[in-house]
């Protein structure tokens, strides 16, 4: 197979871009994160948790869904490393895993608002 024929890139520029490409494993994890976030209920959960820690009962009430449905979404978010849990007695409280998740949500939300206002 011969050398690639780029339209607007030199071979050197192409190699530089490809060298900086994230590892396939990182690309797959990022794509999976975005897949998990493609569910509107999960985005609402992230919004609510960006405001503070909540238990599954309160999340379910706020979202108007059953506790099992809320637990299902929270399990998926937890497995993806987006939320964490804290036990207090018999109750489990959920919060965003770290500041990166808050930033991911805020950046996405800001982008949507920017596009809606014609930016």
Secondary structure, 3 states (H helix, E strand, C coil): CCCCCCCCCCHHHHHHHHHCCCCHHHHHHHHHHHHHCCCHHHHHHHHHHHHCCEEHHHHHHHHCCCHHHHHHHHHHHHHCCCEEEEEECCEEEEEECCHHHHHHHHHHHHHHHHHHCCC
